[in-house]
């Protein structure tokens, strides 16, 4: 499922982020009972603890996803009865969760484990509040080889895994099978790049009495798609190897690739091949669900809902996310969130108990249950061999597209995504530039203005964390 969209809170969050980053790097006066807030205690710490060790788990899952979290926690508590007890606490959406987490850092009262969305990774690393899961794995000789390479790549720097991937998604091209057949197109040979989508959209757009009753294509004005298309081109979204060599100092979406994306969006709308549904993802999704769009971009997380909505109306098919051009050989970036173990202010036994919970959540059986219960991609490749998972994929063969796409993507700095301290704000800026282009502004001008607008915030963030 896609990362929750940015809101008008982005500017306010930057101020909070800078304040937290400036004041949370020193754990010398923490309540930690070990030798250091970010140290990994010995496994014996949990065995020596008296009574039940309590773990607080903050998350941003609701509805069916929230029910799946509760089921996972219940299973863990049952397996560790009398030793560890995890309490899951819903904090609102991803934005709400990271905002509340930043406040908890300032107050010195962080949760034991917290689920943070993908683009919050840079802040979590810079906050110096967490113990990298790689440190636990290295200390215990615990192998992390079963984590999908592309997913592990996103949450790693210099080969070291910072957080445990939990709920992961990928972008897809969705297709209305019947619309393709009626237009004389083969749904089993879907468009593979933006030019091909435009060509197919011209054949798929249907007008009656001067009114468009079926658009050839539609997608929200969503910054995540800009990130994906740039990655598909094999280019990085920000400098310094997507912020993995050093702190990123600028975004690259005003370069050739970003301008091409904005130009394409502008032309699709101008030619009447795509409706302008704005930035709201729900509005773009509604167009495809109603059958008034033959092609659509969205996350794997939407698949189950699309299949249900299309029953009796049309058949939903999936295809790999398109490349920017026919010559591109890059791959898409995973989305979703991961689990971070907090260190400062938490006892050695609590940190150890948190590690046990994180391992449990990433196990094959639990990831299979999570996959089938939510539609998120299983981060543990062994989960796909679980009988329940095999049965689920057999029931929904459309999901195999995401599996194949993930496995065919070579882990690179481009496909690992940009870890920028103000990534939520950068995504919003890209959306602003894209929207201005769609409304008629010169694409190069629009994207340059958008990239320039985020530069002061990047500089402010970097100056703060380097103090």
N, C-alpha and C positions, 0 to 999 in steps of 0.2 A: 504494500500500500504506500501511496505517495507520502512524502513529508507534509505535515500540515502547513497550510499557506501562511505567509507572513502577513502581518497586519500593520496598522498605523502605529503600533507600539514599538516599532523597530528603533526609532530615534531615542525613545525613552530607555530602551534596553541597553543601548550603547553606553549611556551614562552610568547605568547600574553595573554593566560589564566592566567598565574602566575602573570604577570604584572598588569592585570586588577583586579584580586582577591586581590592583595596586596594594590591596591590603591583605591578601590571602596567601602570599607566597611563603610567609614565615610560619612554621608550625612549632616553634620552640616553646610556646606557652600553651600548647594544646593539652587536652585532658588524656591524651593517649598514654596507656600504661606501659607501652613497649619502649624501645630505644629511639623511635622516631616515627612520626605520623605516616610516612610513606615507606617504612620498612616492612618487609614480609616476615611475620613471626613464624616460629617453628610450629609444625603440625601439633606438637604436644600441648600448645596453648589451649586448644579446644578441649582436649582430654582432661586437662587440669582444672578447667572451669567448674565451679560448683553450680548445681541447678541447671535450668534451661537457659541457653544463650539466645537472647532476643535479637532479631534482625528486622529492621524496618526497610521496606522496599517501596520507593516512590515510582509511579508509572503514569503514563498518559493514554492508557487504553480504556475504551468504553464500549458499551453494547456487547456484541458477540466477542470482540477482542478482549474486553474486560472480563467476560465470563471465562474465557480461555486462560487468562492470567490467574484468576481465582482457582481454577481447576489445577493448574500447575503448582501453585503454592500449597494447595490442599494435599496434593500427592507428595510434595517434598516434606511437609510437616508430618505426614503419616509415616514416611520412611525414616524420619529422624525424631520420632516421638520421644520425649523425655530428655532430648539433647539440644535440639535447635528448634526454634519457632519463628517463622517468617510472617510478618504482617504486611500485606499489600495495601498501599494507600493511593487511591486515584487522586491526581493533582490537577486534572483538567487536560487540555490539549498539550502538544509539545511545547508551544510557546509559554503556556502557563507553568508547565513543569520546570523549565529552565529558569524562568523568572523567580519562582518560589525557591528553587535550589540556590540561586545567587543570594537571595535574602538569607537563607539558612547558613550559608558560608559566612556572611557578615555577622550573623548572630552566634556563630560557633556551635550550631546545632544541626549538622547535616544528617541525612538518612544514611543507613548502612550501605544500601545499594540504590542507585538511581538510574532510570532509563532516560537517556538523552538522545535526541534526534541526530542524524548523521552530521548535519552542518553545525552542530554545537561542539564538535570534537576539538577544534582548536582552543576554544575557551576552556574546555575541561582539562586539557593538557597544561595550559598556561596557568590555571588556577592552583596547581600543585596541591590539590586536595585529595587526589586519588592514588591508589596503588595499582600500577599497571598489572594486568592479568599475566603478562609475560613473566613478571617477577615471581608470581606464585607458581607458574608452570615450571620455570627453571629451577626453583628451589625444591620442588617435589619430583622433578623428572617426569612431569605430566606432558604428554604429547598433545600438540594442537594441530596435528596434521590432518585431522578429519574435517576441519573447518574449510569450507569452500575457499579456494585460493583468492578469487576476486573479492570475496567478502572480507576475508582477513586482510587483504591488501589495503582496503579502504581505511581500516582502523589501525593500521600499522605505520610506524615511522622507522626507517633503517632496519626493517625486518622484525621489529619488536611490537607485539600486539598490546595496545593500550587498554582497550575495553573488550568485553566479550560480545560479539555480534548476537543479536537476539531476534529482532524482526526485520527481515530484509525483503526488498522488492526490486523489480526491474521495470523499465518502461517498455511498452509494446505498441504495435500498430494493430488496431481492432478493425475488423472488416464485416460488413453486412453481406453475407454470402449470396442471398437472393438478388440483391441490387447488382452485384458483380455479374451474375449469370444473365440477368435481364439486359445488361449493357453490353453483353458479348465479351466480357472479360473473364479470365480464368482465376477464380479465388485461390486456387492452389499455386498460382504464380503471381504473388502480390508485388506491389511496387517496392523497390529496395532503396530508393533515394528520393530527395525532394523533387527533382525534375520528373521522375516517373510518377510520383504522387500527383503532381500538377497535370500531367498528361492523362492519367486515369480519371482524375476528378472532372476533367472536361467531358468525358464520356458518361460519367456517373451523375452529373448534375442534370436534374429534370425540372423543366418549367411548364406550367400550365396557365394559359391566359395571362402571361406576363409575370406570373408569380412563381418563385422557386418553391417547389414542393419536396425536392430532395437535393441537398447539397452533396457535392462529391466528397467533401472532406470537412472536418471541423476539429478544433482543439482550443483549449483555453490559452490565453496570453499568460503563460506560466514560465517563470524563470528556470524551473527544473528542466524544461525541454531545451532551453538555450544551452544549459550545461551539458545535457546529453548529446546534442548535435555537435557541439564543439569537441567533446570526447570522441564521438564517432569519427571525426575527421583526423583523430590522432594528435590533436593539439591540446595544450593545457589551458584551463580557464583562468588561471592566475600565474604570476611569475614564480621564479625560484622552484621550478619543478612542482608546480601546484602547491607551493607552500610546504614542501616536504624536505627540501634542501635547507631552507631557512624561512623565516617569516615572509609571507607573501607581501609585496609592497604595492601591487596594482592588479587590476583585473584586465583580462584580454578580450572581453566581448565586443570591444570597439574595433578589433582587428578584422581582417578579411572574412573570417568565418562568421563572426557575429553580424556583420553587415549583410552577408549573404542570407542569413536566417531572417533578418528583419525585412530585407527586400522581398524575400519569398512570401512571408506573411502578408506584406502589403499588396503584392500582386494577386495572391489568392483571394483576398477580400475584394480588391478592385475589380477583378474579373467575375465576381459573383460565384466563385467556386467554393467559398467558405464563408459562413456567417461570422460576424464579429460579436462573439458572446462575452467579450471582456475578460477580466482576470478571474472571475469567480468560476472555480472548477465545476461546481454543481450545475451551473447553467450549461456548460459545454457538455457535461455528461448527459444531461436531460435531452439534448438534441440527438445524441447517438441512441439513447435508450428508446426514444420515440420512433426511431426508424427514419428520421428525416436527414440523416447523414450516412453516407456509405462507407466512410473511413474516419478513423478517430485515433488520437494519441492519448494514452493513459497508462497508469501503473498496473502491474499484475494484480494489485489489491482490488481493482474494480471488476475483475473477471467474473467472480461468482455473482455479483449483483447484476452485471450485464446479462449473463445467461438467464437469470431469473426474470429480469425485466423484458427480455426479448421473446419469452415463451409465447407461442401462438402468433407471433408477428414476423420474426425472421431468425436466421441462424447466425450466431456470433462465431466468427473465426478469428484467430490471432496470427500475427506475423511478426518477425523481428523488427525492432525499432529501426527506422530508416537512417541511412547514411546521409551526410550533407551532399556529397557528390558521388558519382559512380566510381571514382578512383580511390575513395577513402577506404582505409583498412583498420580503423580504430574500433573501439567497442564502447558500449554504454556503461554508466556508473550505477552502482547499486544505491538504493535509497533505504529508508527505514530508521532504525535506532539500535543502540547497543546498551549494555549494562556496565556501569562503572562502580568500582568498589571504593568507598571513601576510607581514608586513613586517619588524618588528624581528628582527635576527639573520640576515637573509637578504640575499644580495648583489643588486645591481641586475639582474644577468643572470638570477639565479634567479627573481626576481619577474617579470621579463619572460617567462621560460620558463613560469612558472606561468600567466600570463595567456594565453599561446598554448594551453596545455592546456585551460584553462577555456573558451576560445572554441571549441576543437575539440569538446569534450564537449557543447556547446550547439548545435552546427551541425545543420541539417536532417537530413542523412544519418545522423549519429551518434544523434540523438534518435529517428529512425525505427527504427534498429537496437536502441536501448535500449528503446523502447516495445514492439516486437514480441518482444524477448527477455525482458522482465520483466513487462509489463502496466502499468507506471507510465505516467502520462499524459505525452505529449511536451511539453516546455516551449516548444519552438519551433513555432509554428503552421504553418510551412512543412513540417514533418516529415510532416504529414497528407497532403501532396501527393506524397510519395515513393511510387513503385510498390509497394515492399515493405510500406509501411504501409497503403496502400489495400487490398492483398490480405489483410492480417491483419484489418483491420476488417470486410472482407466475410466472412471466415471466422467472426468473432465479432461479429455485429451487436449483441449486447447491450452492447458497449462504446460504441456511439454515444450511449447515454443520458448517459454522463459527458461526452462531447464537447459535446453540446447543452446540458447543464446548466452547464458552465463558460462557454460562450459567451453564455448567457442571463443570467448573473449580473453585475449592475452592480458595478464596483469601488467599494466604500465603506469607511469605517473599520470598519463592522460585519463586512463580508465579508472584510476583510483580516486579521482575527484579532488577538488581544491579544498584544503583545510585552511580557511581564512578566518581570522578572529571575528570579523563582522560579516560572515557569509550570509546570514539572514537578510541583512540590509543590502548586500550586493545582489542577492536574488531579486529583491524588490526593485532595485535600481534597473536591473536588466528588463524587468517587466514594464517599468515606466518607459524605457527606451523603445521597447517593442510596441507598446500601445501607441506611442506618438507616431511611430512609423506607419502603423495600421491606419491611423487617422489622417495620414497625408504628409507628415514631415519627412524630409529626405532621410533615408535609413542611416547613412553614414553620420549625418549630423545628430540624429536622435541617439544613436548608440554611443557616440563620443561624449555627448552631454551627460548621458547616464553613467558612463565609466568615470568621467571627471567628477561627478557628484559624490561618488563613494570614496574618492581618494583621500579627502581630509579625515574621514572616519577610520580608514585603514591606518593612516599615519598616527592618529591619536591612539588607536589601540596598540600599535607596535611600540610607540613611545612609552606607553603605560607599562606594558609587560617587560620592557627591557630596563626598567628602572632598577 
